[in-house]
């Protein structure tokens, strides 16, 4: 009896300590430690089970907030309002006043163009959601075609190769293509006018983006970020307004096949901000379909924002594949972004032969 009382008294402060530590920390590993659960009697094991439930609920709520917390700002801030940690400037900050002015001009043009297109779409499709989504998805995949075309041109000229960029942009176009197929399945392309408008805007958008990307990839990526940001906001508003109705409707067959079946390599490839195999959607109704399309647009926006910093894009599968060192197949990296940047650096930077010659003479 004395032994039992001693064990009970010694367990009381231990359980209280466990509760305090669990309250002040989100680390659930504390509950898995046998050291803190060794002398817990039956009465306090019931409290521990409650703590398990509370901790699981908190973790589940935090997991549901990931999309919001990892999301992007709908509009970029050309004035440099976004700052890094501890007052540091964000990645890709302008190195001089001229470059900063160029970024402001580029982003101002992009915002103006995006807002103009949005006003047209709002006028034509204020009460026709699926048709609007069809037009958006027809337009949204075009920039990735343009990016790959210019990158292939650079490679054909023997300037440089960027395999990661080609892989990611193709995966992005593959994702947007399935969004388009979903909207066609839902009847978004039923009207001839909608098909005519979307296709002709896409043609103009392709040549404009290819020209913009050849001149300044940073500007082209920011413009695509603006488009993806609008797509995210459009789907988000639609889900909030029609959520209950969508939950009662069956899912798209294309969406079920794309999100839940087959090889998921390309699905992971375009999500450069995530580790592969960490996002596997569940499609049970039409609400889940649009929820995942919205989340896809958020991932596109993150990737486009990362691309605005030269050399910042990396395939999520780059670390998983061992690349053989074949120097005969590697083209030298030009170290510049776009034709304008290459011309500028070719004039202002000394040739590599002169640099190496000067270094050898110094030795």
N, C-alpha and C positions, 0 to 999 in steps of 0.2 A: 504493500500500500504506500509506503514511504517512497519507494522507488518510482511508483507510478505518478505520485504527486510531484516528485522532483522533475520527472520528464515533462509533465504538463507545464510547470512553472518555467522551465528552461525554454519551452517551445513558444511561450507567449511573446516575449520580446523579439524572438527570431521571426515570428510571423508578422509582427508589427513592422519590423525592419524591412521584411520582404515587401510589404505593402507600400511603404514609403518609397523604396527604391523603384518599385514598379510604377508608382505614380509619377516619379520625377524623370523617368527615362522611358524611351520607346523601344528599348532593346529587349526583345522577348527572350533572349538567351538566358536571362536571369532566372526565368521560371524553369528552365531545363536543367539547372544545376542541382545535382543530388545533395550538395552540401547544405542547401537552404530548405530542403524538403525531407530531410532524414528523420527528424523528430516531430513532424507535424501530426497531431492527433486527428481523430475523425472529425471533431467539431471544426477544426481549422482547415482541414482538407476541403470542406464544403466552401469555405471562403476562397480557398485557392482556386477551386473550379470556377467560381464567379469571376475571379480576377482573370482567369484564362479567357472567359467569354468577353469580358470588357476589353482586354488587350486585343483579342481577335477582331472585335468590332472596330476599334480604333484603327488597326492596321487595314481593315477592309475599307473604311472611310478614306484613309489616306491614299489607298490604291485607286479609288474612284476619282480622287482629285488630281491624279497624275496628268490627265489630259489638259486640265485647266492650268495647272502650275507650270507644265512644260510647254504651254502654248506660247504663241508669239504675240507681239504687239500688232494690231491690225494695220497700223501705218508706221512707216519708218520715220525716224527723226533726223532730217538732214542737218539740223542745227547742232547735232552732237549732244542731245539731251540725255541719251542713254550712256551710262558710264559703267565701267567694269567694276570689279571688286576693289574695295579700299581706295576709291577715287581714281583708279587707273582708267585710261581711255579704252573704248571697246576695240576688239580686233579689227584690223584693217583701217585704223584711224588715219586721216590724211597726214602725210609727212610734211606738207607745206601749205601755205595759204592758197596757192594756185590750185593745187589738187583739191583742197577743201571746197573752193568755189566751184570747181568742176563737178564735184559730187552733189553739191546743192542744186546745180543747174540740171544735172541728170535726173535726180530724184524729183525735182519739181515738174519736169516734163513728164516723167512717168506717172506721177500722181494726177496730173491734168488729163492725160490720155485715159487713164483708168476711170477717173470720175466721169469723163465724157461718155465712155462706153456704158458705164453703169446707169447713167441717166436715160440713155436710149433703151436699155433693157428694161428699166423700171417702167418706162412709158408703154412699151410693147407687150410686156409680160407681167403686169402687176397682178393678174388673176389667173395666170396659166403657169403653174409651177413646173410641171414635167417638161413642157416645151422650153421654158427658160433653162432648165437643167441640161436639156439636150444641146442648146446653143452654147452654154458654158463649157460643157465637156468636149464639144467639137473644137472649141477655141483653145481650151486648156492644154491639150496635148501637142499643139502645134509648136510651141517654143522648143520642146525637146527634139523634135525633128530638125529644127533650125540649128540648134546647138551641135547635134551630131553631124550635120552636113558641113558646118564650118570646121569642126575638129577633123573630119575626114579630109577636107581640103588641105588643112595644115599638114596632115600626115602625108598626103600625096605630094606636097611640095618638098617634103623632107625636112620640115622645120622641127617638129617634135611629135611625140606620141603621148597621149594621156588616156591610158586604158581605163583607169578608174572613172574618169568623167564619162567615157562612152558607155561603160557598164551601167552606171547609175542613171544616166539620162535615158537609156533604153528601157530600164526597169520603170522609170517614171512614166514614159510614154505607154508602156504595157499596162500600168495601173490605170491611167486615164482612159485607155481604150476600153477597159472593162467597165469603167464608169459610164462611158458612152453606150456600150451594149446594154447596160441595165436600163438606161433612160429610153433606149429604143424599144426594149421589151415592155416598158411601162406606157408606151404610146407617145413619147415626147416628140417623135419625128413624123407624126401623122399628117401634118399640114405641109403642103408644098412650099409655102412661104417660109416656114421655119427652116426647112432644109436648104432653100436657096440662100437665105440670109446667113445661116451658120457657115455654109461652105464658102461663100464669097468673102466673108470676114476672115475665115481661116486662111484663104489664099493670100490676101493682103497682109495678114498678120505674120505669115511665114516669111515673106520677103523682107518685111520691116524688121523682124527679129533677127534674121540672118545678117542683114546689113548692120544692125545695131550690135550684134554679137561680134562681128568681125572688127568693128571699130572699138567697142568698149564692152567686154564681157561683164564688167561690173554693172553697167547700166542695164544690160539685157537681163541679168539675173535679178536685179532689183525690180524691173518691170514685171517679170514673171512672179516675183514675190508678191507684188501688189495684186496681180490677178488671182493667185492662190489664196491670198488673204480675203479677197472679196468672195471667193467660192466658199471658204470656211464660214464666213459670216452668213452667207445666203442659206447654206444647209443648216446652220445652227438655229437661225430664226424659224426655218421651216419645221425642224424637229420640235421646237418649243411650242409652235402654234398647232401642229397636227399630230403631236406625239401619241395621244390616246387613240386617235383614229388609226394611226399606222400600226400600233401594237395589235390590232384586231385583223390586220390584213396579212395574207401569206407572203413569204419572201420571194424575191426574184430568183429564178432558176440559175441565171448567170451568176448572181451574187453568191449563191450557195456553193456552186462549183468553184468559183474563184477564191473565196475566202476559206473554204473548209476542205477542199479536195485537191489532189494532185500535188505537183512539185511546188513548194512554197519559196523556192530560191529567189525568184524575181520579186516576190512580195516582200521579202526581207531586204532585198538589195536597195530599193529606193528609200528605205527608212534609215538614213545615215546617222540619225541621232539615237538609234536603238541598237542593242546587241541582237544578232540573228536569233530566231526561235523564241523570242520573248513576247511576241504579240500573235496570238492565235484567236481570231474572232469567233463568236458563236452567232449563227444566223438562224433565228427562230421565227422572225416576222419581218415585216417591211420596216419597222422602226429600227431594228438592228442593222438593216442594210444601209439606211441613210446615216445612222450613227457612225458606222465604219467608213462610209464615204467622207463624212465630215472629218473624221480623224485622219484619213489619208491626206486630205487637203492640208491639215496642220503639219503633217510630216513633210509634205512637199515644200511648204513655206519655210520650215526649218532648214531644209537642204538648200533652198535658193538663197537664204540669208547667209549660210556658211560659204556658199560659192562666191560671194562678193569679196571674200578675202582670198587673194591669189594663192593657189596651192593648198587650200584648206579642205578641199573635198577628198574624201577617201572612202573606198568601197567598204561596206560593213564586213565583207568576206575576205578582205585583203590579208588579214592575219591568219586566216585559216588555210590559205592555199600557199604552198611552197613554190616560189618562182625561181626557176633555174637561171643562173647567171650566164647569159649569152650576150656578150658584148657586141657581137656582130649584128644583132637585131635591135639594138638600142640606138635610138636617134638622140642627138644632143638636145637638151632642154634649152629653149630660147631664153628662158628666164624673163619673159614679158607677157603682157596680157593684151591681146588685140593688135591690129595692124598699127594703129596710132602709137601705142606704147612701144612696139618693136622699133618703129622708125625713130622715135625719140631716143631710145636707148642706144640704137646703132650709131646715132650722131654724137651723143654725149659721152658714151662709154668707149674707152680705148679697145682695140681688138685684143683677142685672147693671146695672139702670138706675141704682141708687144709686151703684155703683162708678164708672160712666162719668160720672155727674153730679159726683161728687166730684173726679174727675180733671180735668174741664173747669173746675171752679171753681178748682182749684189752678193751672191754667194762666192 
